[in-house]
């Protein structure tokens, strides 16, 4: 998948991750983290499947990566007593 598609997919994954992980909801931060996570997931998925990842596989990989990053963000902010 090319870079622009992964970026759009990352924004979608960030939004989904924010909806799933509710606490400390900040849409803009979730979108940014989803974008970063999707880019990382995109690199890994493209290497594993040889660049032929389907849209659904890419969406699942990006969403899982975004959820992990948003959960880490929420955990760090909760430990500090902050909300984003």
PDB file of N, CA, C and O in Angstrom:
ATOM      1  N   UNK A   1       0.861  -1.163   0.000  1.00  0.00           N
ATOM      2  CA  UNK A   1       0.000   0.000   0.000  1.00  0.00           C
ATOM      3  C   UNK A   1       0.908   1.227   0.000  1.00  0.00           C
ATOM      4  O   UNK A   1       1.956   1.221   0.645  1.00  0.00           O
ATOM      5  N   UNK A   2       0.524   2.250  -0.700  1.00  0.00           N
ATOM      6  CA  UNK A   2       1.382   3.427  -0.769  1.00  0.00           C
ATOM      7  C   UNK A   2       1.228   4.326   0.465  1.00  0.00           C
ATOM      8  O   UNK A   2       0.330   4.131   1.284  1.00  0.00           O
ATOM      9  N   UNK A   3       2.107   5.294   0.573  1.00  0.00           N
ATOM     10  CA  UNK A   3       2.202   6.140   1.755  1.00  0.00           C
ATOM     11  C   UNK A   3       0.903   6.902   2.039  1.00  0.00           C
ATOM     12  O   UNK A   3       0.473   6.967   3.190  1.00  0.00           O
ATOM     13  N   UNK A   4       0.283   7.469   1.027  1.00  0.00           N
ATOM     14  CA  UNK A   4      -0.938   8.254   1.231  1.00  0.00           C
ATOM     15  C   UNK A   4      -2.079   7.390   1.763  1.00  0.00           C
ATOM     16  O   UNK A   4      -2.833   7.823   2.634  1.00  0.00           O
ATOM     17  N   UNK A   5      -2.203   6.196   1.254  1.00  0.00           N
ATOM     18  CA  UNK A   5      -3.257   5.289   1.753  1.00  0.00           C
ATOM     19  C   UNK A   5      -3.009   4.914   3.202  1.00  0.00           C
ATOM     20  O   UNK A   5      -3.950   4.847   3.992  1.00  0.00           O
ATOM     21  N   UNK A   6      -1.745   4.666   3.567  1.00  0.00           N
ATOM     22  CA  UNK A   6      -1.441   4.330   4.959  1.00  0.00           C
ATOM     23  C   UNK A   6      -1.730   5.513   5.867  1.00  0.00           C
ATOM     24  O   UNK A   6      -2.172   5.328   7.001  1.00  0.00           O
ATOM     25  N   UNK A   7      -1.488   6.717   5.389  1.00  0.00           N
ATOM     26  CA  UNK A   7      -1.777   7.898   6.206  1.00  0.00           C
ATOM     27  C   UNK A   7      -3.276   8.027   6.456  1.00  0.00           C
ATOM     28  O   UNK A   7      -3.699   8.274   7.586  1.00  0.00           O
ATOM     29  N   UNK A   8      -4.074   7.862   5.416  1.00  0.00           N
ATOM     30  CA  UNK A   8      -5.531   7.920   5.574  1.00  0.00           C
ATOM     31  C   UNK A   8      -6.025   6.788   6.467  1.00  0.00           C
ATOM     32  O   UNK A   8      -6.892   6.985   7.318  1.00  0.00           O
ATOM     33  N   UNK A   9      -5.471   5.624   6.266  1.00  0.00           N
ATOM     34  CA  UNK A   9      -5.829   4.483   7.094  1.00  0.00           C
ATOM     35  C   UNK A   9      -5.429   4.730   8.545  1.00  0.00           C
ATOM     36  O   UNK A   9      -6.142   4.323   9.462  1.00  0.00           O
ATOM     37  N   UNK A  10      -4.303   5.391   8.757  1.00  0.00           N
ATOM     38  CA  UNK A  10      -3.847   5.724  10.103  1.00  0.00           C
ATOM     39  C   UNK A  10      -4.787   6.670  10.819  1.00  0.00           C
ATOM     40  O   UNK A  10      -5.032   6.516  12.015  1.00  0.00           O
ATOM     41  N   UNK A  11      -5.312   7.641  10.106  1.00  0.00           N
ATOM     42  CA  UNK A  11      -6.290   8.554  10.708  1.00  0.00           C
ATOM     43  C   UNK A  11      -7.547   7.801  11.111  1.00  0.00           C
ATOM     44  O   UNK A  11      -8.090   8.019  12.194  1.00  0.00           O
ATOM     45  N   UNK A  12      -8.004   6.921  10.244  1.00  0.00           N
ATOM     46  CA  UNK A  12      -9.180   6.105  10.558  1.00  0.00           C
ATOM     47  C   UNK A  12      -8.894   5.198  11.760  1.00  0.00           C
ATOM     48  O   UNK A  12      -9.724   5.077  12.661  1.00  0.00           O
ATOM     49  N   UNK A  13      -7.730   4.572  11.768  1.00  0.00           N
ATOM     50  CA  UNK A  13      -7.362   3.684  12.876  1.00  0.00           C
ATOM     51  C   UNK A  13      -7.239   4.461  14.178  1.00  0.00           C
ATOM     52  O   UNK A  13      -7.627   3.957  15.232  1.00  0.00           O
ATOM     53  N   UNK A  14      -6.716   5.660  14.129  1.00  0.00           N
ATOM     54  CA  UNK A  14      -6.608   6.488  15.331  1.00  0.00           C
ATOM     55  C   UNK A  14      -7.956   6.846  15.899  1.00  0.00           C
ATOM     56  O   UNK A  14      -8.146   6.847  17.115  1.00  0.00           O
ATOM     57  N   UNK A  15      -8.896   7.149  15.022  1.00  0.00           N
ATOM     58  CA  UNK A  15     -10.247   7.464  15.469  1.00  0.00           C
ATOM     59  C   UNK A  15     -10.889   6.230  16.117  1.00  0.00           C
ATOM     60  O   UNK A  15     -11.489   6.328  17.187  1.00  0.00           O
ATOM     61  N   UNK A  16     -10.759   5.077  15.466  1.00  0.00           N
ATOM     62  CA  UNK A  16     -11.321   3.840  16.005  1.00  0.00           C
ATOM     63  C   UNK A  16     -10.672   3.514  17.355  1.00  0.00           C
ATOM     64  O   UNK A  16     -11.364   3.120  18.294  1.00  0.00           O
ATOM     65  N   UNK A  17      -9.363   3.676  17.454  1.00  0.00           N
ATOM     66  CA  UNK A  17      -8.665   3.401  18.713  1.00  0.00           C
ATOM     67  C   UNK A  17      -9.166   4.322  19.815  1.00  0.00           C
ATOM     68  O   UNK A  17      -9.330   3.884  20.953  1.00  0.00           O
ATOM     69  N   UNK A  18      -9.409   5.578  19.502  1.00  0.00           N
ATOM     70  CA  UNK A  18      -9.929   6.515  20.493  1.00  0.00           C
ATOM     71  C   UNK A  18     -11.325   6.138  20.965  1.00  0.00           C
ATOM     72  O   UNK A  18     -11.646   6.264  22.147  1.00  0.00           O
ATOM     73  N   UNK A  19     -12.145   5.678  20.041  1.00  0.00           N
ATOM     74  CA  UNK A  19     -13.504   5.262  20.393  1.00  0.00           C
ATOM     75  C   UNK A  19     -13.462   4.017  21.284  1.00  0.00           C
ATOM     76  O   UNK A  19     -14.224   3.919  22.246  1.00  0.00           O
ATOM     77  N   UNK A  20     -12.591   3.083  20.975  1.00  0.00           N
ATOM     78  CA  UNK A  20     -12.506   1.835  21.734  1.00  0.00           C
ATOM     79  C   UNK A  20     -11.932   2.069  23.132  1.00  0.00           C
ATOM     80  O   UNK A  20     -12.379   1.444  24.094  1.00  0.00           O
ATOM     81  N   UNK A  21     -10.956   2.953  23.254  1.00  0.00           N
ATOM     82  CA  UNK A  21     -10.243   3.146  24.523  1.00  0.00           C
ATOM     83  C   UNK A  21     -10.738   4.340  25.321  1.00  0.00           C
ATOM     84  O   UNK A  21     -10.004   4.816  26.187  1.00  0.00           O
ATOM     85  N   UNK A  22     -11.880   4.827  25.092  1.00  0.00           N
ATOM     86  CA  UNK A  22     -12.535   5.987  25.710  1.00  0.00           C
ATOM     87  C   UNK A  22     -11.780   6.881  26.709  1.00  0.00           C
ATOM     88  O   UNK A  22     -11.777   8.093  26.499  1.00  0.00           O
ATOM     89  N   UNK A  23     -11.139   6.381  27.779  1.00  0.00           N
ATOM     90  CA  UNK A  23     -10.589   7.282  28.803  1.00  0.00           C
ATOM     91  C   UNK A  23      -9.616   8.295  28.218  1.00  0.00           C
ATOM     92  O   UNK A  23      -8.859   7.984  27.298  1.00  0.00           O
ATOM     93  N   UNK A  24      -9.642   9.502  28.756  1.00  0.00           N
ATOM     94  CA  UNK A  24      -8.719  10.537  28.318  1.00  0.00           C
ATOM     95  C   UNK A  24      -8.888  10.903  26.860  1.00  0.00           C
ATOM     96  O   UNK A  24      -7.905  11.186  26.175  1.00  0.00           O
ATOM     97  N   UNK A  25     -10.111  10.903  26.378  1.00  0.00           N
ATOM     98  CA  UNK A  25     -10.405  11.092  24.960  1.00  0.00           C
ATOM     99  C   UNK A  25      -9.977  12.462  24.472  1.00  0.00           C
ATOM    100  O   UNK A  25     -10.482  13.482  24.941  1.00  0.00           O
ATOM    101  N   UNK A  26      -9.066  12.484  23.554  1.00  0.00           N
ATOM    102  CA  UNK A  26      -8.664  13.683  22.844  1.00  0.00           C
ATOM    103  C   UNK A  26      -8.528  13.277  21.381  1.00  0.00           C
ATOM    104  O   UNK A  26      -7.566  12.611  20.999  1.00  0.00           O
ATOM    105  N   UNK A  27      -9.491  13.680  20.574  1.00  0.00           N
ATOM    106  CA  UNK A  27      -9.568  13.210  19.192  1.00  0.00           C
ATOM    107  C   UNK A  27      -8.301  13.526  18.412  1.00  0.00           C
ATOM    108  O   UNK A  27      -7.816  12.675  17.666  1.00  0.00           O
ATOM    109  N   UNK A  28      -7.758  14.718  18.562  1.00  0.00           N
ATOM    110  CA  UNK A  28      -6.591  15.125  17.768  1.00  0.00           C
ATOM    111  C   UNK A  28      -5.352  14.306  18.138  1.00  0.00           C
ATOM    112  O   UNK A  28      -4.576  13.915  17.267  1.00  0.00           O
ATOM    113  N   UNK A  29      -5.178  14.055  19.416  1.00  0.00           N
ATOM    114  CA  UNK A  29      -4.037  13.247  19.849  1.00  0.00           C
ATOM    115  C   UNK A  29      -4.216  11.811  19.362  1.00  0.00           C
ATOM    116  O   UNK A  29      -3.262  11.192  18.891  1.00  0.00           O
ATOM    117  N   UNK A  30      -5.439  11.278  19.475  1.00  0.00           N
ATOM    118  CA  UNK A  30      -5.707   9.922  19.003  1.00  0.00           C
ATOM    119  C   UNK A  30      -5.456   9.797  17.501  1.00  0.00           C
ATOM    120  O   UNK A  30      -4.903   8.795  17.048  1.00  0.00           O
ATOM    121  N   UNK A  31      -5.853  10.795  16.737  1.00  0.00           N
ATOM    122  CA  UNK A  31      -5.619  10.769  15.289  1.00  0.00           C
ATOM    123  C   UNK A  31      -4.121  10.787  14.986  1.00  0.00           C
ATOM    124  O   UNK A  31      -3.646  10.039  14.132  1.00  0.00           O
ATOM    125  N   UNK A  32      -3.389  11.638  15.683  1.00  0.00           N
ATOM    126  CA  UNK A  32      -1.944  11.722  15.458  1.00  0.00           C
ATOM    127  C   UNK A  32      -1.248  10.418  15.839  1.00  0.00           C
ATOM    128  O   UNK A  32      -0.389   9.928  15.106  1.00  0.00           O
ATOM    129  N   UNK A  33      -1.623   9.861  16.987  1.00  0.00           N
ATOM    130  CA  UNK A  33      -1.026   8.593  17.414  1.00  0.00           C
ATOM    131  C   UNK A  33      -1.412   7.460  16.464  1.00  0.00           C
ATOM    132  O   UNK A  33      -0.600   6.581  16.177  1.00  0.00           O
ATOM    133  N   UNK A  34      -2.642   7.482  15.983  1.00  0.00           N
ATOM    134  CA  UNK A  34      -3.083   6.478  15.012  1.00  0.00           C
ATOM    135  C   UNK A  34      -2.299   6.567  13.718  1.00  0.00           C
ATOM    136  O   UNK A  34      -1.965   5.550  13.111  1.00  0.00           O
ATOM    137  N   UNK A  35      -2.009   7.783  13.302  1.00  0.00           N
ATOM    138  CA  UNK A  35      -1.230   7.995  12.092  1.00  0.00           C
ATOM    139  C   UNK A  35       0.175   7.420  12.251  1.00  0.00           C
ATOM    140  O   UNK A  35       0.675   6.724  11.367  1.00  0.00           O
ATOM    141  N   UNK A  36       0.798   7.715  13.370  1.00  0.00           N
ATOM    142  CA  UNK A  36       2.152   7.200  13.632  1.00  0.00           C
ATOM    143  C   UNK A  36       2.143   5.673  13.725  1.00  0.00           C
ATOM    144  O   UNK A  36       2.991   5.000  13.140  1.00  0.00           O
ATOM    145  N   UNK A  37       1.177   5.139  14.464  1.00  0.00           N
ATOM    146  CA  UNK A  37       1.087   3.687  14.629  1.00  0.00           C
ATOM    147  C   UNK A  37       0.812   2.991  13.306  1.00  0.00           C
ATOM    148  O   UNK A  37       1.367   1.925  13.037  1.00  0.00           O
ATOM    149  N   UNK A  38      -0.034   3.580  12.482  1.00  0.00           N
ATOM    150  CA  UNK A  38      -0.362   2.970  11.189  1.00  0.00           C
ATOM    151  C   UNK A  38       0.844   2.967  10.260  1.00  0.00           C
ATOM    152  O   UNK A  38       1.032   2.026   9.488  1.00  0.00           O
ATOM    153  N   UNK A  39       1.648   3.995  10.328  1.00  0.00           N
ATOM    154  CA  UNK A  39       2.840   4.024   9.493  1.00  0.00           C
ATOM    155  C   UNK A  39       3.792   2.885   9.906  1.00  0.00           C
ATOM    156  O   UNK A  39       4.372   2.212   9.054  1.00  0.00           O
ATOM    157  N   UNK A  40       3.939   2.686  11.212  1.00  0.00           N
ATOM    158  CA  UNK A  40       4.784   1.589  11.695  1.00  0.00           C
ATOM    159  C   UNK A  40       4.183   0.241  11.310  1.00  0.00           C
ATOM    160  O   UNK A  40       4.890  -0.649  10.837  1.00  0.00           O
ATOM    161  N   UNK A  41       2.879   0.096  11.514  1.00  0.00           N
ATOM    162  CA  UNK A  41       2.202  -1.155  11.157  1.00  0.00           C
ATOM    163  C   UNK A  41       2.288  -1.398   9.649  1.00  0.00           C
ATOM    164  O   UNK A  41       2.462  -2.534   9.207  1.00  0.00           O
ATOM    165  N   UNK A  42       2.166  -0.344   8.877  1.00  0.00           N
ATOM    166  CA  UNK A  42       2.256  -0.461   7.421  1.00  0.00           C
ATOM    167  C   UNK A  42       3.600  -0.992   6.973  1.00  0.00           C
ATOM    168  O   UNK A  42       3.686  -1.830   6.075  1.00  0.00           O
ATOM    169  N   UNK A  43       4.640  -0.500   7.605  1.00  0.00           N
ATOM    170  CA  UNK A  43       5.982  -0.987   7.280  1.00  0.00           C
ATOM    171  C   UNK A  43       6.095  -2.479   7.584  1.00  0.00           C
ATOM    172  O   UNK A  43       6.590  -3.253   6.764  1.00  0.00           O
ATOM    173  N   UNK A  44       5.638  -2.872   8.758  1.00  0.00           N
ATOM    174  CA  UNK A  44       5.739  -4.274   9.175  1.00  0.00           C
ATOM    175  C   UNK A  44       4.883  -5.174   8.273  1.00  0.00           C
ATOM    176  O   UNK A  44       5.356  -6.202   7.790  1.00  0.00           O
ATOM    177  N   UNK A  45       3.627  -4.784   8.050  1.00  0.00           N
ATOM    178  CA  UNK A  45       2.721  -5.611   7.236  1.00  0.00           C
ATOM    179  C   UNK A  45       3.235  -5.737   5.807  1.00  0.00           C
ATOM    180  O   UNK A  45       3.190  -6.821   5.226  1.00  0.00           O
ATOM    181  N   UNK A  46       3.724  -4.636   5.233  1.00  0.00           N
ATOM    182  CA  UNK A  46       4.247  -4.710   3.868  1.00  0.00           C
ATOM    183  C   UNK A  46       5.458  -5.641   3.780  1.00  0.00           C
ATOM    184  O   UNK A  46       5.633  -6.334   2.777  1.00  0.00           O
ATOM    185  N   UNK A  47       6.286  -5.661   4.813  1.00  0.00           N
ATOM    186  CA  UNK A  47       7.446  -6.560   4.819  1.00  0.00           C
ATOM    187  C   UNK A  47       7.012  -8.020   4.968  1.00  0.00           C
ATOM    188  O   UNK A  47       7.588  -8.912   4.344  1.00  0.00           O
ATOM    189  N   UNK A  48       5.999  -8.255   5.795  1.00  0.00           N
ATOM    190  CA  UNK A  48       5.558  -9.628   6.058  1.00  0.00           C
ATOM    191  C   UNK A  48       4.858 -10.228   4.842  1.00  0.00           C
ATOM    192  O   UNK A  48       5.122 -11.378   4.489  1.00  0.00           O
ATOM    193  N   UNK A  49       3.973  -9.470   4.195  1.00  0.00           N
ATOM    194  CA  UNK A  49       3.196 -10.020   3.076  1.00  0.00           C
ATOM    195  C   UNK A  49       3.754  -9.612   1.717  1.00  0.00           C
ATOM    196  O   UNK A  49       3.121  -9.861   0.691  1.00  0.00           O
ATOM    197  N   UNK A  50       4.899  -9.003   1.697  1.00  0.00           N
ATOM    198  CA  UNK A  50       5.527  -8.664   0.425  1.00  0.00           C
ATOM    199  C   UNK A  50       4.857  -7.526  -0.324  1.00  0.00           C
ATOM    200  O   UNK A  50       4.928  -7.479  -1.552  1.00  0.00           O
ATOM    201  N   UNK A  51       4.215  -6.617   0.376  1.00  0.00           N
ATOM    202  CA  UNK A  51       3.609  -5.452  -0.263  1.00  0.00           C
ATOM    203  C   UNK A  51       2.229  -5.695  -0.842  1.00  0.00           C
ATOM    204  O   UNK A  51       1.687  -4.812  -1.506  1.00  0.00           O
ATOM    205  N   UNK A  52       1.643  -6.858  -0.614  1.00  0.00           N
ATOM    206  CA  UNK A  52       0.331  -7.183  -1.170  1.00  0.00           C
ATOM    207  C   UNK A  52      -0.749  -7.299  -0.104  1.00  0.00           C
ATOM    208  O   UNK A  52      -1.608  -8.177  -0.191  1.00  0.00           O
ATOM    209  N   UNK A  53      -0.720  -6.436   0.891  1.00  0.00           N
ATOM    210  CA  UNK A  53      -1.711  -6.483   1.972  1.00  0.00           C
ATOM    211  C   UNK A  53      -3.045  -5.960   1.466  1.00  0.00           C
ATOM    212  O   UNK A  53      -3.104  -4.954   0.759  1.00  0.00           O
ATOM    213  N   UNK A  54      -4.115  -6.653   1.834  1.00  0.00           N
ATOM    214  CA  UNK A  54      -5.447  -6.188   1.471  1.00  0.00           C
ATOM    215  C   UNK A  54      -5.836  -5.008   2.363  1.00  0.00           C
ATOM    216  O   UNK A  54      -5.201  -4.749   3.385  1.00  0.00           O
ATOM    217  N   UNK A  55      -6.881  -4.306   1.962  1.00  0.00           N
ATOM    218  CA  UNK A  55      -7.360  -3.166   2.753  1.00  0.00           C
ATOM    219  C   UNK A  55      -7.739  -3.613   4.154  1.00  0.00           C
ATOM    220  O   UNK A  55      -7.399  -2.940   5.127  1.00  0.00           O
ATOM    221  N   UNK A  56      -8.436  -4.733   4.275  1.00  0.00           N
ATOM    222  CA  UNK A  56      -8.925  -5.184   5.578  1.00  0.00           C
ATOM    223  C   UNK A  56      -7.785  -5.622   6.491  1.00  0.00           C
ATOM    224  O   UNK A  56      -7.805  -5.329   7.686  1.00  0.00           O
ATOM    225  N   UNK A  57      -6.799  -6.316   5.946  1.00  0.00           N
ATOM    226  CA  UNK A  57      -5.634  -6.693   6.738  1.00  0.00           C
ATOM    227  C   UNK A  57      -4.894  -5.442   7.205  1.00  0.00           C
ATOM    228  O   UNK A  57      -4.446  -5.368   8.349  1.00  0.00           O
ATOM    229  N   UNK A  58      -4.772  -4.478   6.331  1.00  0.00           N
ATOM    230  CA  UNK A  58      -4.102  -3.229   6.669  1.00  0.00           C
ATOM    231  C   UNK A  58      -4.861  -2.471   7.741  1.00  0.00           C
ATOM    232  O   UNK A  58      -4.252  -1.921   8.658  1.00  0.00           O
ATOM    233  N   UNK A  59      -6.187  -2.432   7.639  1.00  0.00           N
ATOM    234  CA  UNK A  59      -7.007  -1.742   8.629  1.00  0.00           C
ATOM    235  C   UNK A  59      -6.891  -2.409   9.995  1.00  0.00           C
ATOM    236  O   UNK A  59      -6.773  -1.726  11.012  1.00  0.00           O
ATOM    237  N   UNK A  60      -6.923  -3.726  10.021  1.00  0.00           N
ATOM    238  CA  UNK A  60      -6.793  -4.454  11.286  1.00  0.00           C
ATOM    239  C   UNK A  60      -5.424  -4.191  11.910  1.00  0.00           C
ATOM    240  O   UNK A  60      -5.334  -3.908  13.104  1.00  0.00           O
ATOM    241  N   UNK A  61      -4.370  -4.281  11.123  1.00  0.00           N
ATOM    242  CA  UNK A  61      -3.019  -4.056  11.639  1.00  0.00           C
ATOM    243  C   UNK A  61      -2.857  -2.631  12.154  1.00  0.00           C
ATOM    244  O   UNK A  61      -2.292  -2.421  13.227  1.00  0.00           O
ATOM    245  N   UNK A  62      -3.342  -1.663  11.406  1.00  0.00           N
ATOM    246  CA  UNK A  62      -3.229  -0.261  11.811  1.00  0.00           C
ATOM    247  C   UNK A  62      -4.049   0.012  13.068  1.00  0.00           C
ATOM    248  O   UNK A  62      -3.600   0.741  13.952  1.00  0.00           O
ATOM    249  N   UNK A  63      -5.232  -0.557  13.155  1.00  0.00           N
ATOM    250  CA  UNK A  63      -6.092  -0.339  14.319  1.00  0.00           C
ATOM    251  C   UNK A  63      -5.492  -0.970  15.567  1.00  0.00           C
ATOM    252  O   UNK A  63      -5.508  -0.358  16.636  1.00  0.00           O
ATOM    253  N   UNK A  64      -4.970  -2.169  15.449  1.00  0.00           N
ATOM    254  CA  UNK A  64      -4.334  -2.812  16.605  1.00  0.00           C
ATOM    255  C   UNK A  64      -3.143  -1.987  17.079  1.00  0.00           C
ATOM    256  O   UNK A  64      -2.977  -1.771  18.280  1.00  0.00           O
ATOM    257  N   UNK A  65      -2.324  -1.531  16.158  1.00  0.00           N
ATOM    258  CA  UNK A  65      -1.170  -0.708  16.527  1.00  0.00           C
ATOM    259  C   UNK A  65      -1.619   0.599  17.171  1.00  0.00           C
ATOM    260  O   UNK A  65      -1.026   1.039  18.155  1.00  0.00           O
ATOM    261  N   UNK A  66      -2.662   1.223  16.625  1.00  0.00           N
ATOM    262  CA  UNK A  66      -3.169   2.484  17.178  1.00  0.00           C
ATOM    263  C   UNK A  66      -3.747   2.271  18.576  1.00  0.00           C
ATOM    264  O   UNK A  66      -3.528   3.097  19.462  1.00  0.00           O
ATOM    265  N   UNK A  67      -4.470   1.195  18.784  1.00  0.00           N
ATOM    266  CA  UNK A  67      -5.026   0.903  20.112  1.00  0.00           C
ATOM    267  C   UNK A  67      -3.897   0.736  21.124  1.00  0.00           C
ATOM    268  O   UNK A  67      -3.975   1.257  22.236  1.00  0.00           O
ATOM    269  N   UNK A  68      -2.858   0.015  20.742  1.00  0.00           N
ATOM    270  CA  UNK A  68      -1.741  -0.183  21.657  1.00  0.00           C
ATOM    271  C   UNK A  68      -1.099   1.149  22.032  1.00  0.00           C
ATOM    272  O   UNK A  68      -0.784   1.376  23.200  1.00  0.00           O
ATOM    273  N   UNK A  69      -0.904   2.021  21.066  1.00  0.00           N
ATOM    274  CA  UNK A  69      -0.267   3.313  21.337  1.00  0.00           C
ATOM    275  C   UNK A  69      -1.175   4.199  22.189  1.00  0.00           C
ATOM    276  O   UNK A  69      -0.696   4.860  23.110  1.00  0.00           O
ATOM    277  N   UNK A  70      -2.471   4.224  21.899  1.00  0.00           N
ATOM    278  CA  UNK A  70      -3.408   5.049  22.676  1.00  0.00           C
ATOM    279  C   UNK A  70      -3.530   4.526  24.104  1.00  0.00           C
ATOM    280  O   UNK A  70      -3.625   5.320  25.040  1.00  0.00           O
ATOM    281  N   UNK A  71      -3.529   3.210  24.289  1.00  0.00           N
ATOM    282  CA  UNK A  71      -3.581   2.647  25.636  1.00  0.00           C
ATOM    283  C   UNK A  71      -2.331   3.035  26.419  1.00  0.00           C
ATOM    284  O   UNK A  71      -2.423   3.372  27.600  1.00  0.00           O
ATOM    285  N   UNK A  72      -1.186   2.993  25.790  1.00  0.00           N
ATOM    286  CA  UNK A  72       0.053   3.416  26.454  1.00  0.00           C
ATOM    287  C   UNK A  72      -0.039   4.891  26.838  1.00  0.00           C
ATOM    288  O   UNK A  72       0.342   5.268  27.946  1.00  0.00           O
ATOM    289  N   UNK A  73      -0.539   5.721  25.932  1.00  0.00           N
ATOM    290  CA  UNK A  73      -0.707   7.147  26.228  1.00  0.00           C
ATOM    291  C   UNK A  73      -1.647   7.345  27.411  1.00  0.00           C
ATOM    292  O   UNK A  73      -1.339   8.118  28.318  1.00  0.00           O
ATOM    293  N   UNK A  74      -2.775   6.665  27.416  1.00  0.00           N
ATOM    294  CA  UNK A  74      -3.737   6.791  28.514  1.00  0.00           C
ATOM    295  C   UNK A  74      -3.141   6.315  29.834  1.00  0.00           C
ATOM    296  O   UNK A  74      -3.393   6.916  30.878  1.00  0.00           O
ATOM    297  N   UNK A  75      -2.356   5.246  29.799  1.00  0.00           N
ATOM    298  CA  UNK A  75      -1.716   4.717  30.996  1.00  0.00           C
ATOM    299  C   UNK A  75      -0.697   5.710  31.556  1.00  0.00           C
ATOM    300  O   UNK A  75      -0.655   5.947  32.763  1.00  0.00           O
ATOM    301  N   UNK A  76       0.105   6.275  30.695  1.00  0.00           N
ATOM    302  CA  UNK A  76       1.110   7.250  31.129  1.00  0.00           C
ATOM    303  C   UNK A  76       0.430   8.478  31.734  1.00  0.00           C
ATOM    304  O   UNK A  76       0.839   8.964  32.789  1.00  0.00           O
ATOM    305  N   UNK A  77      -0.602   8.972  31.065  1.00  0.00           N
ATOM    306  CA  UNK A  77      -1.276  10.162  31.578  1.00  0.00           C
ATOM    307  C   UNK A  77      -2.031   9.860  32.869  1.00  0.00           C
ATOM    308  O   UNK A  77      -2.116  10.721  33.744  1.00  0.00           O
ATOM    309  N   UNK A  78      -2.577   8.661  33.002  1.00  0.00           N
ATOM    310  CA  UNK A  78      -3.282   8.296  34.235  1.00  0.00           C
ATOM    311  C   UNK A  78      -2.301   8.191  35.399  1.00  0.00           C
ATOM    312  O   UNK A  78      -2.628   8.573  36.523  1.00  0.00           O
ATOM    313  N   UNK A  79      -1.111   7.678  35.137  1.00  0.00           N
ATOM    314  CA  UNK A  79      -0.084   7.582  36.183  1.00  0.00           C
ATOM    315  C   UNK A  79       0.364   8.955  36.657  1.00  0.00           C
ATOM    316  O   UNK A  79       0.755   9.125  37.812  1.00  0.00           O
ATOM    317  N   UNK A  80       0.307   9.925  35.769  1.00  0.00           N
ATOM    318  CA  UNK A  80       0.711  11.274  36.109  1.00  0.00           C
ATOM    319  C   UNK A  80      -0.449  12.088  36.685  1.00  0.00           C
ATOM    320  O   UNK A  80      -0.262  13.221  37.128  1.00  0.00           O
ATOM    321  N   UNK A  81      -1.637  11.508  36.674  1.00  0.00           N
ATOM    322  CA  UNK A  81      -2.811  12.200  37.202  1.00  0.00           C
ATOM    323  C   UNK A  81      -3.368  13.241  36.252  1.00  0.00           C
ATOM    324  O   UNK A  81      -4.052  14.171  36.680  1.00  0.00           O
ATOM    325  N   UNK A  82      -3.084  13.096  34.977  1.00  0.00           N
ATOM    326  CA  UNK A  82      -3.550  14.036  33.961  1.00  0.00           C
ATOM    327  C   UNK A  82      -4.613  13.391  33.097  1.00  0.00           C
ATOM    328  O   UNK A  82      -4.785  12.172  33.095  1.00  0.00           O
ATOM    329  N   UNK A  83      -5.315  14.223  32.372  1.00  0.00           N
ATOM    330  CA  UNK A  83      -6.185  13.736  31.297  1.00  0.00           C
ATOM    331  C   UNK A  83      -5.857  14.556  30.081  1.00  0.00           C
ATOM    332  O   UNK A  83      -5.649  15.765  30.175  1.00  0.00           O
ATOM    333  N   UNK A  84      -5.809  13.892  28.914  1.00  0.00           N
ATOM    334  CA  UNK A  84      -5.385  14.594  27.713  1.00  0.00           C
ATOM    335  C   UNK A  84      -6.475  15.438  27.166  1.00  0.00           C
ATOM    336  O   UNK A  84      -6.289  16.104  26.148  1.00  0.00           O
TER     337      UNK A  84
END
